[in-house]
Amino acid sequence: MTKKNKPIDSERIKKAVREILLAVGEDVEREGLKETPDRVARMYAELLGGMREEPEKHLRSVFTENYEEIVLLRNVPFYSICEHHMMPFIGSAHVAYLPSGSVLGVSKLARIVDSFARRLQTQERLTYQIADFIMSSLKSQGVAVVLEASHSCMTIRGIKKPGSTMVTSALRGIFKRDPKSRSEIMSLMHK
């Protein structure tokens, strides 16, 4: 059974959460904590559901279209889980591509973002995964992805810098090669 087909082991998560609660000195039989291991197991199944999802399923809505200008979807909300501290990072994705004879249903761009975001991630890898997937799947002339996110692992713990935002970008094809195209897409993304 591959990782993508293997279901989340909820019982194992419940046991681990119970152990964490005991390790921090909590009473696992306390009313407010009795159901916590089960809730946490369900939460991880939801938040990390992208690990068991094939993003290719969102390519069923590709349409032949003689459109050769930029397609841009801005401000797509996303959340992910930082693999270093297992804490959330939350932000917005801006995703653009320059078609080569086919376009993707607009909601599918947001679904592709979610498919990769709902995994244990780093923001840098997430940015590349989205860009590379769209570039290779649509055979686009170019792809640009910019993610802006707040990382709770540095806003509420550690250095504690609330309000800070990390920005990552991935440019492919013409958006990487051609300075004029790069400038145009970046200006459109940040209007």
C-alpha positions in Angstrom: 0.0 0.0 0.0 1.5 3.4 -1.0 1.6 6.4 1.2 -1.2 8.0 -0.8 -3.5 5.0 -0.3 -2.6 4.3 3.3 -5.3 5.8 5.6 -4.2 8.0 8.6 -3.7 5.8 11.6 -6.2 7.5 13.9 -5.7 5.1 16.8 -2.0 5.7 16.8 -2.5 9.5 16.8 -5.0 9.2 19.7 -2.4 7.3 21.7 0.3 9.8 20.9 -1.9 12.8 21.9 -2.8 11.0 25.1 1.0 10.6 25.8 1.6 14.3 25.1 -1.1 15.3 27.5 0.3 13.1 30.2 3.9 14.4 29.4 2.8 18.0 30.0 1.2 17.1 33.3 -2.5 17.0 32.3 -5.2 14.7 33.6 -6.4 12.8 30.5 -9.6 11.9 32.3 -10.5 15.5 32.9 -13.9 16.3 31.2 -12.4 18.9 28.7 -9.7 16.5 27.6 -11.4 13.1 27.4 -12.3 13.6 23.7 -9.2 15.6 22.8 -7.2 12.7 21.3 -10.1 11.8 19.0 -10.6 15.4 18.0 -6.9 15.8 17.3 -6.9 12.6 15.2 -9.8 13.9 13.1 -8.1 17.3 12.8 -4.9 15.8 11.3 -7.0 13.7 8.9 -8.6 16.9 7.7 -5.5 19.2 7.7 -3.2 16.7 6.1 -5.8 15.3 3.6 -3.7 16.4 0.7 -1.2 13.7 1.4 -3.7 11.2 0.2 -5.0 13.2 -2.8 -3.8 13.1 -6.3 -3.8 16.7 -7.7 -4.2 15.3 -11.2 -7.9 14.8 -10.5 -8.3 18.6 -10.8 -7.2 18.4 -14.5 -10.5 17.0 -15.6 -11.6 20.5 -16.4 -9.0 21.4 -19.0 -10.6 23.0 -22.0 -9.1 23.6 -25.5 -9.1 27.4 -25.9 -7.1 29.6 -28.3 -6.3 32.1 -25.5 -2.7 33.3 -25.2 -2.8 35.9 -22.5 -2.2 35.7 -18.8 -4.6 33.8 -16.6 -4.3 34.9 -13.0 -6.1 33.9 -9.8 -5.1 36.2 -6.9 -5.7 36.0 -3.2 -6.5 32.3 -2.9 -6.6 31.6 0.9 -4.7 28.6 2.0 -3.4 26.9 5.2 -0.7 24.4 5.6 1.2 22.7 8.4 4.9 23.5 8.8 6.8 20.2 9.0 9.4 21.6 11.3 7.1 22.4 14.3 3.8 21.0 13.0 2.2 24.4 13.5 0.0 26.1 10.8 1.0 28.7 8.3 -1.8 30.6 6.7 -1.8 32.9 3.8 -2.8 33.8 0.2 -1.6 32.3 -3.1 -1.4 34.2 -6.4 -1.3 31.7 -9.3 -0.8 32.6 -12.9 -0.1 30.8 -16.2 0.3 31.7 -19.8 -1.8 29.0 -21.7 -0.6 27.0 -24.7 -3.9 26.0 -26.3 -5.7 24.9 -23.2 -7.1 26.5 -20.1 -8.1 25.1 -16.7 -11.4 25.7 -14.9 -10.7 28.6 -12.5 -11.8 26.8 -9.4 -9.3 24.1 -10.2 -6.3 26.4 -9.6 -7.5 26.9 -6.1 -8.0 23.2 -5.6 -4.5 22.5 -6.8 -3.2 25.0 -4.2 -5.2 23.2 -1.5 -4.1 19.7 -2.7 -0.4 20.6 -2.1 -1.0 22.8 0.9 -2.8 20.2 2.9 0.4 18.3 3.7 3.3 18.6 6.0 5.1 21.4 4.1 7.6 24.1 3.9 6.4 27.3 2.1 9.3 27.1 -0.3 8.5 23.5 -1.4 4.8 24.3 -1.6 5.5 27.2 -3.9 7.6 25.0 -6.2 5.2 22.1 -6.2 2.3 24.3 -7.3 4.3 26.0 -10.1 5.9 22.7 -11.4 2.6 20.9 -11.4 0.8 23.5 -13.4 3.7 24.0 -15.8 4.0 20.3 -16.6 0.3 19.4 -16.5 -0.9 22.2 -18.7 2.2 22.5 -20.9 2.0 26.3 -20.2 4.3 28.9 -21.8 4.9 30.1 -18.3 3.8 29.9 -14.7 4.1 32.3 -11.8 3.2 31.5 -8.2 3.6 33.8 -5.2 2.7 32.8 -1.7 2.4 35.2 1.2 1.9 33.6 4.6 2.1 34.1 8.4 3.9 31.2 10.2 2.6 30.5 13.7 5.8 28.8 14.5 7.4 32.3 14.6 4.5 34.5 15.5 3.3 32.8 18.7 6.4 30.9 19.8 10.2 31.2 19.4 11.0 34.7 18.2 7.3 35.8 18.6 7.0 38.3 15.7 3.3 38.6 15.0 2.4 40.5 11.8 5.4 39.2 9.9 4.8 37.6 6.5 7.0 35.3 4.5 6.8 35.7 0.7 8.0 33.0 -1.8 7.8 32.9 -5.5 8.3 30.4 -8.3 8.6 31.5 -11.9 8.7 29.0 -14.8 9.0 29.4 -18.6 8.6 32.8 -20.1 8.0 34.4 -16.7 11.5 33.3 -15.7 13.3 33.9 -19.0 11.8 37.2 -20.2 12.2 40.3 -17.9 9.3 42.1 -19.5 6.9 39.2 -18.9 8.2 38.8 -15.4 7.6 42.4 -14.7 4.1 42.3 -16.1 3.0 39.2 -14.1 4.5 40.6 -10.8 2.7 43.9 -11.3 -0.6 42.1 -12.0 -0.2 39.9 -8.9 0.3 42.8 -6.6 -2.4 45.3 -7.7 
